[in-house]
Structure formats: structure tokens, C-alpha cells
Amino acid sequence: MAILAGRTALVTGGSRGLGRALVSEFAREGARVAFSYARDEAGALATVDAAPGARPFRVSVLDSGGTQAMIEAVERDWGAVDILVNNAGVSQNLPIALMEEEDWDHVMDVNVKGTFLTTRAVLRGMIRRKRGVVLNVGSLVSARMMEAPVHYCASKAAIKGLSEALAKEVARYGIRVLCLAPGLLEDGVGRNLPEHRLADYLKHCSLGRLGTLDEVARLAAFLVSDANGYMTGETVVIDGGV
């Protein structure tokens, strides 16, 4: 049986990579899925091709007005947003000595402020209905000491803390909040790593390989489903055993 049948999900950053995999998997599991993207029109169309019926919205996670309008449109047409996945994120391979203030602000704004703005907007409806699930996409760097850009690590550590505090705050309304922390995947950050860093990761990974987008998306679908109804406030690591 489709574990998300009858549910409506909103995924940020759904035009490529893990976001596209999440949209596709949620749709396969029976959900109505809307997703946002900032610029990649062709990527958004490719996501719709992969998940027919998915509804794209071109809106930045930093555009609070546009985000509110998107949520109102989804609620008007589909009745509710039952599941929010805060997936949109950015990174830069910069050492701190070469990092400008603008670089720090950009990563922290998209990864942390964007999560805050979208979550705040969706939670209003969830609180009224007294149900819902928020899944924040974090990173293994928030759970392990790893060589990675400091602004990216700081932003993902903030996502972990935000998830834990929010889970405690909204549990009284029947809302669950989780953080999913993937290790290196076949697409995304892993593609841009220098060879020596990728080799070092694989040396310490028990399974000896990168994760796949589909593996993470399948876990995400379970985490937000009723089959996982007694878990909240947790950071779930999927990293092949690092």
C-alpha cells in the first residue's frame, strides 16, 4: 500500500538532485506533491516529467511573500500541506581564510533562514489542523567531525538544533519534526569534492560507496509517514556507516 496516499507534501529545492528524488518518491507513494525552485526552469520541468502531477512553484525560500502565496495556493487547491520537506540548500568549497562575509551570509541565509521562513509559513496551517510532519534535510557534517566548509557545517548544525527545538515546541499540536542527515551521495556536494577528500570518505565508509538519491528519498518517505508516527526530534543519519 502507498504509505503517503491522500497526503499533500511540499518540497523546497525540488528542481534537481535529492529534491527531485524526494518529489518522485513521494508521488510514487501516493502523495500530491508541490515543490519550489529558485531559477532552474528546465530542471523543474524535468522533475514534473519524473513525477507527473507534481506542481512546481518558482519562488526562493528567502521570499517570504512568495512562499506564503505558494502555500495558500496549495491549500486552496489541495486542502492542506500535511508534509513539509526543507531540502533547499547551498554550499561553497571555500576555506575560511578565503571566505568573504557575503559567502557566509549567502549559505546561512538559504540553508537556515530559508528553512525558518518556509517552516513558519507552513506551520500556521498545521497548528490549526493539529497534524503535520516537518522534515529538515541536514547533513552528516552536523553529526561527525569532518573536513568541510565551515559555513556549510555551521548551517547544518543550526538545522539540527532548529529541528530539535521545534519538535519540542509543536508536539502539543500533534506535529512531528525530524532531521535527515545524509552522508555523501552520488549527486550534489559529493560531485564537487577534490579526489583526495572523496577517497578519504570512502576509506572510512563501512559500505565503501556513496549513497544514492533514491535510498535517501525512500527513507524520507518512511520518516514522514504514519508508519513512523512515534518518532520526533531525532536526527536520522544515513551514511553507509562512517
Backbone as CSV, one residue per row, in Angstrom:
resi,resn,N_x,N_y,N_z,CA_x,CA_y,CA_z,C_x,C_y,C_z
1,MET,0.842,-1.197,0.000,0.000,0.000,0.000,0.876,1.245,0.000
2,ALA,0.479,2.272,-0.751,1.234,3.524,-0.798,1.186,4.196,0.570
3,ILE,2.349,4.450,1.158,2.383,4.915,2.553,2.041,6.393,2.707
4,LEU,1.993,7.146,1.591,1.651,8.566,1.674,0.338,8.878,0.941
5,ALA,-0.454,7.875,0.716,-1.718,8.071,-0.009,-2.602,9.075,0.712
6,GLY,-3.144,10.013,-0.062,-4.053,11.009,0.490,-3.378,12.190,1.141
7,ARG,-2.046,12.222,1.169,-1.320,13.317,1.808,-0.845,14.326,0.763
8,THR,-0.648,15.559,1.225,-0.076,16.606,0.384,1.274,16.999,0.951
9,ALA,2.280,17.001,0.087,3.641,17.320,0.508,4.164,18.518,-0.262
10,LEU,4.985,19.318,0.420,5.690,20.433,-0.197,7.178,20.218,0.010
11,VAL,7.935,20.220,-1.079,9.384,20.010,-1.042,10.058,21.261,-1.586
12,THR,10.960,21.861,-0.818,11.707,23.012,-1.339,12.941,22.506,-2.082
13,GLY,13.353,23.275,-3.080,14.528,22.886,-3.863,14.307,21.599,-4.633
14,GLY,13.198,21.528,-5.357,12.826,20.270,-6.000,13.203,20.138,-7.460
15,SER,14.028,21.032,-7.992,14.304,21.004,-9.428,15.482,20.121,-9.816
16,ARG,16.180,19.542,-8.840,17.326,18.691,-9.186,17.729,17.847,-7.975
17,GLY,18.652,16.928,-8.228,19.300,16.178,-7.157,18.342,15.497,-6.199
18,LEU,18.644,15.638,-4.917,17.830,15.000,-3.892,16.400,15.523,-3.910
19,GLY,16.217,16.810,-4.186,14.862,17.366,-4.236,14.008,16.668,-5.269
20,ARG,14.559,16.425,-6.454,13.798,15.713,-7.492,13.495,14.286,-7.058
21,ALA,14.465,13.637,-6.431,14.249,12.273,-5.961,13.152,12.229,-4.898
22,LEU,13.114,13.213,-4.016,12.073,13.282,-2.988,10.698,13.468,-3.609
23,VAL,10.590,14.395,-4.552,9.307,14.628,-5.219,8.826,13.349,-5.897
24,SER,9.723,12.685,-6.606,9.354,11.473,-7.342,8.930,10.361,-6.399
25,GLU,9.694,10.157,-5.316,9.374,9.083,-4.381,8.068,9.346,-3.649
26,PHE,7.858,10.575,-3.210,6.610,10.902,-2.516,5.417,10.689,-3.436
27,ALA,5.565,11.076,-4.712,4.476,10.865,-5.671,4.219,9.376,-5.877
28,ARG,5.285,8.575,-5.971,5.110,7.125,-6.109,4.390,6.527,-4.908
29,GLU,4.599,7.132,-3.745,3.966,6.630,-2.535,2.583,7.232,-2.307
30,GLY,2.029,7.894,-3.341,0.630,8.293,-3.302,0.346,9.727,-2.909
31,ALA,1.381,10.522,-2.620,1.157,11.906,-2.189,0.910,12.829,-3.373
32,ARG,0.146,13.886,-3.137,0.129,15.038,-4.032,1.339,15.882,-3.642
33,VAL,2.142,16.271,-4.624,3.414,16.920,-4.300,3.542,18.254,-5.030
34,ALA,3.814,19.289,-4.252,4.207,20.589,-4.795,5.673,20.795,-4.445
35,PHE,6.367,21.543,-5.281,7.769,21.819,-4.976,8.149,23.212,-5.440
36,SER,9.124,23.781,-4.769,9.624,25.103,-5.138,11.008,24.982,-5.760
37,TYR,11.360,25.989,-6.526,12.708,26.082,-7.098,12.998,27.553,-7.307
38,ALA,14.282,27.897,-7.339,14.639,29.311,-7.407,14.820,29.816,-8.836
39,ARG,15.540,29.031,-9.679,15.867,29.541,-11.014,15.763,28.501,-12.125
40,ASP,15.987,27.251,-11.830,16.198,26.224,-12.853,14.874,25.755,-13.465
41,GLU,14.411,26.495,-14.459,13.135,26.175,-15.110,13.191,24.810,-15.793
42,ALA,14.297,24.547,-16.501,14.420,23.260,-17.193,14.455,22.112,-16.189
43,GLY,15.143,22.310,-15.080,15.188,21.280,-14.051,13.823,21.026,-13.439
44,ALA,13.058,22.093,-13.238,11.713,21.937,-12.684,10.828,21.130,-13.633
45,LEU,10.948,21.387,-14.922,10.167,20.628,-15.904,10.586,19.160,-15.910
46,ALA,11.883,18.905,-15.721,12.363,17.528,-15.652,11.804,16.824,-14.418
47,THR,11.646,17.544,-13.325,11.046,16.958,-12.125,9.594,16.605,-12.378
48,VAL,8.862,17.477,-13.062,7.466,17.188,-13.395,7.377,15.967,-14.316
49,ASP,8.329,15.848,-15.249,8.358,14.665,-16.112,8.582,13.394,-15.288
50,ALA,9.426,13.500,-14.256,9.724,12.339,-13.408,8.579,12.028,-12.456
51,ALA,7.778,13.045,-12.145,6.660,12.871,-11.206,5.435,13.582,-11.766
52,PRO,4.785,12.988,-12.762,3.604,13.624,-13.360,2.567,13.972,-12.301
53,GLY,2.050,15.188,-12.402,1.094,15.671,-11.413,1.706,16.546,-10.353
54,ALA,3.048,16.500,-10.236,3.724,17.392,-9.287,3.549,18.836,-9.740
55,ARG,3.441,19.730,-8.784,3.137,21.132,-9.100,4.328,22.018,-8.744
56,PRO,4.948,22.655,-9.739,6.119,23.488,-9.471,5.753,24.933,-9.156
57,PHE,6.535,25.551,-8.285,6.401,26.971,-7.978,7.786,27.596,-8.024
58,ARG,7.922,28.622,-8.838,9.201,29.328,-8.893,9.211,30.402,-7.805
59,VAL,9.827,30.068,-6.688,9.892,31.006,-5.569,11.110,30.664,-4.710
60,SER,11.883,31.671,-4.370,13.035,31.488,-3.495,12.576,31.244,-2.066
61,VAL,13.316,30.418,-1.325,12.979,30.196,0.079,13.196,31.458,0.906
62,LEU,13.877,32.449,0.352,14.086,33.715,1.053,13.016,34.749,0.738
63,ASP,12.076,34.391,-0.118,10.967,35.273,-0.486,9.767,34.906,0.375
64,SER,9.612,35.581,1.507,8.543,35.193,2.442,7.163,35.421,1.842
65,GLY,6.997,36.500,1.073,5.704,36.756,0.444,5.364,35.712,-0.604
66,GLY,6.343,35.380,-1.431,6.122,34.355,-2.442,5.863,32.990,-1.828
67,THR,6.557,32.694,-0.745,6.347,31.423,-0.047,4.934,31.341,0.500
68,GLN,4.463,32.432,1.102,3.099,32.442,1.644,2.072,32.262,0.533
69,ALA,2.290,32.920,-0.598,1.364,32.786,-1.722,1.350,31.349,-2.249
70,MET,2.511,30.716,-2.303,2.594,29.322,-2.748,1.795,28.413,-1.823
71,ILE,1.970,28.575,-0.529,1.273,27.724,0.435,-0.235,27.946,0.360
72,GLU,-0.647,29.188,0.206,-2.076,29.479,0.083,-2.659,28.825,-1.162
73,ALA,-1.888,28.818,-2.259,-2.361,28.185,-3.489,-2.499,26.675,-3.307
74,VAL,-1.528,26.046,-2.665,-1.591,24.605,-2.425,-2.767,24.274,-1.511
75,GLU,-2.938,25.044,-0.446,-4.042,24.784,0.485,-5.395,25.024,-0.169
76,ARG,-5.471,26.017,-1.032,-6.736,26.301,-1.716,-7.118,25.152,-2.651
77,ASP,-6.134,24.600,-3.352,-6.426,23.579,-4.358,-6.442,22.162,-3.799
78,TRP,-5.614,21.915,-2.775,-5.468,20.544,-2.278,-5.882,20.399,-0.817
79,GLY,-6.261,21.487,-0.167,-6.840,21.398,1.166,-5.905,21.580,2.326
80,ALA,-4.645,21.169,2.196,-3.732,21.253,3.327,-2.328,20.924,2.859
81,VAL,-1.343,21.328,3.639,0.019,20.823,3.481,0.262,19.919,4.687
82,ASP,0.295,18.622,4.437,0.477,17.653,5.514,1.953,17.419,5.836
83,ILE,2.801,17.567,4.803,4.220,17.245,4.933,5.035,18.368,4.314
84,LEU,6.003,18.877,5.058,6.952,19.844,4.534,8.343,19.245,4.594
85,VAL,9.055,19.288,3.467,10.462,18.881,3.455,11.300,20.095,3.075
86,ASN,12.088,20.572,4.028,13.002,21.684,3.779,14.306,21.124,3.222
87,ASN,14.368,21.072,1.898,15.508,20.470,1.213,16.431,21.503,0.563
88,ALA,15.910,22.673,0.224,16.715,23.671,-0.495,17.967,24.026,0.307
89,GLY,19.103,24.044,-0.361,20.342,24.377,0.326,21.458,24.661,-0.661
90,VAL,22.484,25.345,-0.176,23.649,25.664,-0.997,24.916,25.402,-0.201
91,SER,26.027,25.297,-0.925,27.337,25.175,-0.292,28.381,25.786,-1.209
92,GLN,29.561,26.018,-0.668,30.696,26.512,-1.439,31.952,25.843,-0.881
93,ASN,32.825,25.384,-1.754,34.083,24.784,-1.298,35.129,25.875,-1.097
94,LEU,35.007,26.557,0.053,35.906,27.665,0.365,36.526,27.466,1.745
95,PRO,37.850,27.647,1.872,38.443,27.685,3.216,38.096,29.015,3.877
96,ILE,38.105,29.037,5.195,37.657,30.237,5.899,38.525,31.447,5.586
97,ALA,39.797,31.227,5.301,40.694,32.355,5.008,40.303,33.077,3.721
98,LEU,39.631,32.388,2.824,39.213,32.986,1.545,37.727,33.316,1.519
99,MET,37.062,33.096,2.620,35.619,33.290,2.678,35.289,34.754,2.966
100,GLU,34.464,35.322,2.124,34.004,36.686,2.344,32.754,36.677,3.218
101,GLU,32.452,37.815,3.800,31.245,37.923,4.616,30.006,37.576,3.808
102,GLU,30.013,37.964,2.538,28.863,37.680,1.679,28.695,36.181,1.459
103,ASP,29.808,35.449,1.393,29.732,33.998,1.238,29.057,33.367,2.455
104,TRP,29.507,33.786,3.629,28.910,33.277,4.876,27.415,33.570,4.911
105,ASP,27.049,34.811,4.616,25.648,35.219,4.689,24.785,34.434,3.708
106,HIS,25.310,34.204,2.507,24.519,33.501,1.491,24.184,32.086,1.941
107,VAL,25.177,31.351,2.418,24.942,29.966,2.839,24.031,29.912,4.059
108,MET,24.280,30.773,5.039,23.441,30.773,6.233,22.020,31.218,5.910
109,ASP,21.878,32.187,5.015,20.536,32.675,4.667,19.712,31.585,3.992
110,VAL,20.263,30.967,2.944,19.495,29.961,2.215,19.221,28.743,3.093
111,ASN,20.258,28.240,3.757,20.123,26.978,4.484,19.338,27.111,5.783
112,VAL,19.512,28.228,6.479,18.888,28.363,7.799,17.680,29.299,7.753
113,LYS,17.879,30.513,7.265,16.750,31.447,7.218,15.650,30.938,6.290
114,GLY,16.047,30.334,5.167,15.049,29.783,4.254,14.219,28.695,4.903
115,THR,14.868,27.857,5.701,14.150,26.823,6.435,13.187,27.439,7.442
116,PHE,13.655,28.453,8.147,12.796,29.147,9.110,11.569,29.764,8.432
117,LEU,11.779,30.500,7.350,10.667,31.195,6.706,9.624,30.216,6.165
118,THR,10.080,29.157,5.516,9.130,28.200,4.949,8.397,27.450,6.046
119,THR,9.135,27.034,7.068,8.509,26.295,8.166,7.480,27.149,8.883
120,ARG,7.818,28.379,9.158,6.883,29.267,9.850,5.588,29.402,9.064
121,ALA,5.705,29.555,7.750,4.512,29.739,6.929,3.647,28.478,6.896
122,VAL,4.272,27.303,6.781,3.500,26.058,6.707,2.906,25.692,8.061
123,LEU,3.633,25.975,9.134,3.184,25.567,10.461,1.855,26.196,10.861
124,ARG,1.555,27.367,10.352,0.306,28.016,10.736,-0.887,27.122,10.418
125,GLY,-0.891,26.519,9.235,-1.973,25.617,8.875,-1.911,24.315,9.647
126,MET,-0.714,23.800,9.838,-0.566,22.552,10.599,-1.074,22.708,12.030
127,ILE,-0.776,23.840,12.632,-1.230,24.079,14.005,-2.757,24.163,14.060
128,ARG,-3.369,24.829,13.078,-4.836,24.897,13.038,-5.448,23.505,12.927
129,ARG,-4.830,22.656,12.104,-5.376,21.315,11.866,-4.909,20.302,12.910
130,LYS,-3.900,20.701,13.700,-3.333,19.826,14.736,-2.792,18.520,14.160
131,ARG,-2.065,18.639,13.067,-1.367,17.494,12.485,-0.372,18.005,11.446
132,GLY,0.632,17.185,11.173,1.609,17.524,10.152,2.984,16.981,10.508
133,VAL,3.844,16.959,9.497,5.224,16.498,9.666,6.154,17.460,8.938
134,VAL,7.226,17.868,9.608,8.267,18.685,9.001,9.551,17.863,8.994
135,LEU,10.141,17.705,7.817,11.415,17.001,7.684,12.450,17.979,7.145
136,ASN,13.487,18.244,7.941,14.557,19.141,7.536,15.754,18.325,7.060
137,VAL,16.256,18.656,5.883,17.410,17.938,5.351,18.680,18.575,5.895
138,GLY,19.337,17.852,6.774,20.597,18.301,7.350,21.767,17.691,6.606
139,SER,22.769,17.258,7.359,23.960,16.677,6.739,24.741,15.903,7.778
140,LEU,25.505,14.939,7.318,26.392,14.192,8.203,27.369,15.114,8.924
141,VAL,27.695,16.273,8.325,28.684,17.162,8.954,28.180,17.750,10.267
142,SER,26.877,17.656,10.516,26.357,18.139,11.805,26.453,17.073,12.890
143,ALA,26.809,15.842,12.498,26.880,14.743,13.455,28.289,14.159,13.592
144,ARG,29.192,14.479,12.674,30.552,13.959,12.686,31.534,15.108,12.487
145,MET,32.771,14.941,12.993,33.822,15.909,12.714,34.426,15.566,11.355
146,MET,34.162,16.420,10.375,34.591,16.149,9.008,35.211,17.399,8.394
147,GLU,36.040,17.189,7.396,36.616,18.304,6.652,35.570,18.813,5.663
148,ALA,35.047,19.993,5.952,34.005,20.579,5.114,33.978,22.078,5.366
149,PRO,33.433,22.870,4.436,33.401,24.332,4.615,32.685,24.718,5.905
150,VAL,33.266,25.659,6.641,32.751,25.962,7.973,31.359,26.584,7.923
151,HIS,31.063,27.386,6.908,29.718,27.989,6.870,28.660,26.938,6.563
152,TYR,28.995,25.958,5.736,28.062,24.866,5.459,27.837,24.020,6.712
153,CYS,28.935,23.680,7.411,28.812,22.907,8.650,27.985,23.658,9.686
154,ALA,28.245,24.951,9.821,27.501,25.746,10.795,26.015,25.782,10.450
155,SER,25.704,25.895,9.177,24.295,25.959,8.779,23.588,24.639,9.043
156,LYS,24.249,23.528,8.799,23.604,22.232,9.011,23.512,21.892,10.498
157,ALA,24.477,22.364,11.296,24.342,22.212,12.750,23.148,23.021,13.255
158,ALA,22.955,24.195,12.670,21.792,25.009,13.039,20.490,24.302,12.688
159,ILE,20.453,23.616,11.553,19.251,22.872,11.162,18.945,21.765,12.164
160,LYS,19.970,21.089,12.635,19.778,20.047,13.648,19.181,20.646,14.926
161,GLY,19.748,21.756,15.390,19.231,22.396,16.595,17.830,22.933,16.406
162,LEU,17.581,23.528,15.248,16.234,24.031,14.950,15.222,22.891,14.998
163,SER,15.581,21.756,14.430,14.659,20.613,14.381,14.331,20.125,15.789
164,GLU,15.336,20.022,16.641,15.115,19.523,17.993,14.240,20.477,18.801
165,ALA,14.551,21.769,18.739,13.770,22.743,19.499,12.339,22.841,18.982
166,LEU,12.182,22.830,17.664,10.846,22.939,17.086,10.005,21.711,17.408
167,ALA,10.620,20.540,17.396,9.883,19.323,17.717,9.267,19.414,19.104
168,LYS,10.022,19.950,20.040,9.521,20.096,21.403,8.384,21.115,21.457
169,GLU,8.524,22.192,20.680,7.545,23.278,20.735,6.197,22.885,20.147
170,VAL,6.207,22.129,19.043,4.954,21.887,18.324,4.364,20.505,18.568
171,ALA,5.008,19.707,19.409,4.468,18.368,19.694,3.058,18.442,20.267
172,ARG,2.769,19.482,21.026,1.436,19.617,21.647,0.333,19.764,20.600
173,TYR,0.722,20.111,19.378,-0.270,20.247,18.301,-0.336,18.999,17.420
174,GLY,0.338,17.941,17.817,0.331,16.727,17.015,1.230,16.784,15.804
175,ILE,2.209,17.686,15.820,3.121,17.872,14.687,4.471,17.243,15.030
176,ARG,5.001,16.454,14.100,6.318,15.856,14.273,7.361,16.618,13.458
177,VAL,8.579,16.700,13.970,9.686,17.368,13.285,10.901,16.455,13.344
178,LEU,11.506,16.215,12.191,12.671,15.344,12.102,13.753,15.987,11.250
179,CYS,14.965,15.529,11.442,16.105,15.980,10.635,16.733,14.753,9.998
180,LEU,16.928,14.785,8.700,17.550,13.689,7.962,18.943,14.130,7.541
181,ALA,19.954,13.371,7.960,21.352,13.771,7.747,22.065,12.769,6.844
182,PRO,22.080,13.008,5.537,22.776,12.096,4.627,24.291,12.320,4.657
183,GLY,25.015,11.234,4.389,26.433,11.360,4.080,26.593,11.762,2.625
184,LEU,27.756,11.488,2.065,27.990,11.858,0.673,27.160,10.991,-0.263
185,LEU,26.550,11.644,-1.245,25.673,10.969,-2.192,26.267,11.035,-3.592
186,GLU,25.669,10.260,-4.483,26.157,10.176,-5.852,26.016,11.492,-6.607
187,ASP,25.158,12.370,-6.126,24.942,13.670,-6.750,24.982,14.723,-5.651
188,GLY,25.167,15.985,-6.029,25.180,17.053,-5.032,26.588,17.402,-4.599
189,VAL,26.765,17.629,-3.301,28.048,18.075,-2.764,29.165,17.122,-3.130
190,GLY,28.889,15.810,-3.115,29.915,14.811,-3.383,30.563,14.951,-4.746
191,ARG,29.817,15.474,-5.729,30.368,15.603,-7.076,31.474,16.637,-7.147
192,ASN,31.466,17.598,-6.231,32.405,18.724,-6.317,33.597,18.592,-5.383
193,LEU,33.710,17.467,-4.684,34.816,17.301,-3.751,36.109,16.970,-4.481
194,PRO,37.252,17.449,-3.973,38.538,17.003,-4.515,38.683,15.492,-4.348
195,GLU,39.452,14.875,-5.227,39.592,13.423,-5.221,40.089,12.887,-3.886
196,HIS,41.037,13.604,-3.246,41.603,13.088,-2.000,40.562,13.058,-0.876
197,ARG,39.646,14.025,-0.887,38.614,14.044,0.154,37.564,12.971,-0.088
198,LEU,37.234,12.753,-1.351,36.293,11.688,-1.680,36.881,10.324,-1.317
199,ALA,38.160,10.120,-1.627,38.818,8.857,-1.295,38.873,8.645,0.213
200,ASP,39.101,9.717,0.963,39.154,9.599,2.421,37.788,9.216,2.974
201,TYR,36.737,9.790,2.421,35.388,9.432,2.868,35.111,7.963,2.613
202,LEU,35.414,7.500,1.416,35.137,6.115,1.071,35.962,5.149,1.912
203,LYS,37.167,5.563,2.292,38.015,4.716,3.142,37.368,4.484,4.503
204,HIS,36.660,5.506,5.027,36.053,5.393,6.342,34.599,4.916,6.295
205,CYS,34.035,4.792,5.100,32.642,4.360,4.949,32.592,2.834,4.958
206,SER,31.851,2.268,5.888,31.807,0.812,6.035,31.337,0.123,4.754
207,LEU,30.370,0.711,4.059,29.863,0.102,2.833,30.729,0.417,1.617
208,GLY,31.679,1.345,1.768,32.656,1.594,0.717,32.126,2.240,-0.535
209,ARG,31.022,2.962,-0.429,30.452,3.618,-1.614,29.662,4.842,-1.205
210,LEU,29.339,5.674,-2.194,28.448,6.797,-1.955,27.008,6.311,-1.890
211,GLY,26.166,7.067,-1.205,24.750,6.751,-1.175,24.072,7.190,-2.458
212,THR,22.902,6.656,-2.703,22.126,7.077,-3.866,20.993,7.998,-3.432
213,LEU,20.566,8.820,-4.352,19.453,9.725,-4.065,18.189,8.945,-3.731
214,ASP,17.956,7.860,-4.449,16.746,7.075,-4.218,16.745,6.448,-2.827
215,GLU,17.917,6.025,-2.335,17.971,5.445,-0.992,17.556,6.461,0.063
216,VAL,18.019,7.683,-0.078,17.664,8.731,0.881,16.196,9.093,0.746
217,ALA,15.697,9.176,-0.491,14.288,9.534,-0.708,13.350,8.474,-0.132
218,ARG,13.712,7.196,-0.264,12.859,6.142,0.296,12.811,6.226,1.820
219,LEU,13.963,6.516,2.438,13.974,6.684,3.893,13.129,7.892,4.296
220,ALA,13.243,8.984,3.552,12.468,10.192,3.852,10.975,9.902,3.805
221,ALA,10.535,9.147,2.799,9.112,8.824,2.680,8.632,8.047,3.901
222,PHE,9.438,7.117,4.380,9.064,6.386,5.586,9.017,7.311,6.796
223,LEU,10.016,8.183,6.934,10.089,9.045,8.117,8.866,9.935,8.259
224,VAL,8.328,10.423,7.143,7.183,11.343,7.220,5.849,10.616,7.201
225,SER,5.875,9.295,7.101,4.632,8.522,7.020,4.102,8.189,8.408
226,ASP,2.851,7.758,8.450,2.246,7.341,9.712,2.904,6.080,10.269
227,ALA,3.584,5.311,9.415,4.288,4.120,9.889,5.397,4.484,10.869
228,ASN,5.800,5.747,10.845,6.861,6.238,11.736,6.294,7.244,12.737
229,GLY,5.081,7.020,13.175,4.345,8.025,13.936,4.852,8.329,15.333
230,TYR,5.783,7.517,15.871,6.245,7.748,17.241,7.640,8.367,17.289
231,MET,8.141,8.866,16.184,9.467,9.481,16.161,9.349,10.982,15.918
232,THR,9.966,11.760,16.777,10.067,13.205,16.572,11.307,13.724,17.281
233,GLY,11.841,14.838,16.787,13.001,15.452,17.401,14.315,14.760,17.115
234,GLU,14.315,13.725,16.288,15.521,12.954,16.042,16.228,13.398,14.766
235,THR,17.556,13.243,14.764,18.350,13.376,13.555,18.723,11.976,13.094
236,VAL,18.250,11.598,11.931,18.469,10.253,11.390,19.602,10.325,10.370
237,VAL,20.678,9.604,10.651,21.863,9.604,9.789,21.784,8.446,8.813
238,ILE,22.044,8.718,7.532,22.149,7.679,6.508,23.459,7.929,5.761
239,ASP,24.497,7.150,6.119,25.838,7.463,5.627,26.684,6.252,5.242
240,GLY,26.067,5.073,5.211,26.847,3.894,4.843,27.790,3.426,5.933
241,GLY,27.669,3.995,7.125,28.485,3.546,8.242,29.834,4.225,8.345
242,VAL,29.833,5.547,8.445,31.097,6.288,8.582,31.476,6.356,10.062
